[in-house]
């Protein structure tokens, strides 16, 4: 695996690259609070299958650029970052796999720039228009999403999240997954990424951009490319109804539910997730 700093859409993204240069392009997009390392269990199987894998630290994360303004973290700009990556590798399109916020970016690309996408594979991230609608219609989902309101506060969330060697950040991972999902060495790597100058502020700006209408940038219309959603059934942050409603936004959608998995399904059930990824990418 190689690491490159790639200029795209007026930012520089630290990007992991692996696999044959002429293989079909697959872009893996992480969410909060991860970085490229969150896909480590998917890299080898995809490379062995002949795919060219590109995994950026998305804007604001780890070793990538971290613009200061909230307005620099809207889904339109995040979408254009990834389209720039596709163009950088001199490709016309790619299959895009996105987890959590990475899934929101992937949905937006597929919705507004479908010519750049072969297959969309969102993992535990609903269509943003569905999320924006359901959060107010479903009291349970509203309660699950209260942390988003906390993240809107200036400065206080950054201070709270880094206290006691990022204890709250660690708990976001360790208290929402199955036992022994994240090893101590993995948590140390995550903490190192959170400790990058300006990283916490930038990561939270993804949430703060919601009040600028970021989620509303995704059109409330059907996605015309193939969508193969993978969903850990016991996600403590996102209701299963969000996944089912998202299928109504697809002309060619398929939902795969995985038992014994939470929001972090690609870690907990990585072998099963990898099998589905290979199946859906091939088809």
N, C-alpha and C positions, 0 to 999 in steps of 0.2 A: 504494500500500500504506500502511496505517495501523498504528500501534502503540498498544496499550492495556495498561494494568495491570488485570487482572481478578481479583477476589476469588473464590476457590473453595476449598471444603474447608479453611478456616482458613489458607490461604496466598494470596499474591498472585503471579500468573504474568504476566510480561511476554510479550505475545502479538502476533504479526504477523497482520494481517487484510487480506484482499484479495478482490475479486470482488463480484458483485452481491449485495445484502443478501437478496434472495429466491431466490438460487440454491441448489441442493442443497448441504448442508453436508459438507465434507471436512476432516477433521482430520489433520494431518501431524505425526508424533511422531519426534523425533530420538533418537539414542542417544549413547553415549560415544565421543569426547569433544567432540561437536558442540553446536550450539544451533540456533535457528530458521534461521540462515543456511545450514545444510547442505541445505536444500530449495530454494535459490534457483533452481536450474535447472528445477524443477517448477512454480513459481508461475505464470509467464506462460501456458504451455499450458493449465493447468487453469482459470485465470481467463478466457481467451479462449473456453473451452468452456462458460462460464456457471456455474462452480462458485463457491461461497462458501468461501474457503480460510482456515483458522484454524491457525496454527503457533505453539504456545507454546514459550518456553524452559521446559523442564520443571523441576519442583521441584529446587532445588539448582544450577541452571545459569544462567550469564550474569547477566541482570538480574532474575531471579525470586528469590523468597524462598529462604533457605538455612537451614532449621532445623538446630540443632546436633546433636540426638540421632540415633543410627543408627536407632532405632525409627521415625523419621519418614520412612523411605525404603522401607517395605515395599510390595509390589505392591498390596495392598489400598488403601493411601492414595494411591498414584500413580494407580490406577484411578479413585478417587473424585475426584481433581483433574480428570480429563478429563470425567467425567460431569457435573461442575459446569460445565465450559465449554459442554457441549451445552445444559444448562439455561439458562446465561447468555444464549445466543443464541436462547432461546425455541424450541428445536427438540425434537422427540421422539426423534430419532435422527440419526446421522451415519455416513458411511463413514469408516473409520479406516485410515490408512496408517502403518505403523511400521517403522523401521529399527533394528536392533541392540536396545538396551534399550527403545527406543520400540516395537519389535515385541513385546517381552515384555508391556508394558503393554497393547498392543492385543489380544494373545491373551487376557489376563486379563479385559478388558472383554467380549470376545466369549464367553468361557467362562462367566462368572458374571453378566453383565448383558446377555444377547443382545438384549433388547428395545430397547437403545440403539444397535444397530449394523445398518446396511444391508448393507455389504460389508466384510470384513476383508482387507487387503492387507499381509501381513508381508513385509518385505524383509530377507533374510539374518538372520533370527532364527527359530529353531525354536520349537515349542510348549515352554514351560518345563518341563512334565512330562517330555517327551522328552529335553530337555537334561539334566535332573537324573538321569535313568535312564542315558543313554548315556555320560555323562562317566565313570562307573565301570565300564562294560562295554567301552568302547573305549579301549585304551591310547593310540592316536594322539590321540584327542580329549582325553584326560587331560593329555597333554603340551602340547597346544595351549592348554589352559586353566590352566596353572600360574601365569600372571600373576594370576589371581583369588586364589590363595593369598597371593601377595605383597601384594596390595591389602588383605588382612585385617590386616596389621600396623598398629599405631598409629603415627602421625606419620611413620614412615620413608618410606612411599610418597609422601606430600605433599612431603617434602624432596627426595627423589630426582627427582620429576617436574618440579620447578621450577628445578632447578640449570641453570646456563648458559643462561638465558633459555628455559627449558622445552624443552631439547633432546630429552629423552626423550619428552615429549608430542608434539613435532613428528615424531619418528621413528615413533611409533605410527601416524601417518597416512602419512608419506612412504615408510616402508620396507615397507608392507603393501599398497600400491596400484600401479597401472600408472604408468609414467613420465609426468610432467607432468600428473598428475591435479589436484594442488593447486598453484595459483600462489602466488607470494610474498605478494601482497596478501591472498589468502585465509588464508594461514597467519598473517599479522599480525592479522587479525580474530579468528581462533581464539585466538591468544595473548592478545588483549585480553579475551576472555571468560573464559579460565582465570585471568586476573589479578584478577578481581573478588574482593573480600574474602570469604573462606570458600568460594570456589567449588571448589577442588580437594578440600577435605575433604568437601564435600557430594556431589560427583560420585562420590567413592570410597565414600561411605556407601551408594550403591545396591548395590555389591558386598558391603559389610559386612553389609547387611541379610539377605543369603543365610543367614548363620548364625543368624538369628532365624526362619528358616523361610519367608522371602519367596517363594521359588520354589514351595514346597509349598502356597501359598495358591491356586495355579491347579489346579483339579480335574483328575484323571486320567480325564476323560470326553470324549466327542466334542463338537466344536463344531457347533452346529446351523445356523448362518448360513453363507452362501457365503464360502469362503476362497479367495483367489487369490494364491498365494505367488510372489514373484519372487526369484530366487537367482542371484547371481554365482558361477559354477562354481569359481573358484579362490580361494575365501575361505581365508586362512591361519589364521583363528581357529576356524572352524566347519566340521566335516566335512559333505560333501554327503549322507551317510547321515542326518544330522539332519533335513534337509529332506524326504527320502523318508519317514522314519518319522513326521514330523509330518503327512503327508497321511493317515496311518492314523487320525489323531485328528479327522478331518473327515467329516461326512456329505455335504458338497458341496465338495470340495477340488480344486484344480488347481494344479500346480507348473509354473512357467515357468523354465527354465534359460537363462542368458545367457552365451554364450561371451565370451572376452576380457574378463572382469570378475572382480573380487575382492569383498571385503567391501563396497567402496565403489561398488557398481554404479550407484547413482543419480547418481554424479558421472562415472564412466568411460563409461557407456553411457546417458547421460541421454536422448538422443532416443528410443532403443528403450524405455527404461523408461517414458518419458512416453506412448508409443504404447500400451503395455500398460495403464498406469493409466487412460487415457481409454477404452480398450476395456472394461476390467473395471468401471469406474464406470458406464458407460453400460448395461452388461448387468445 
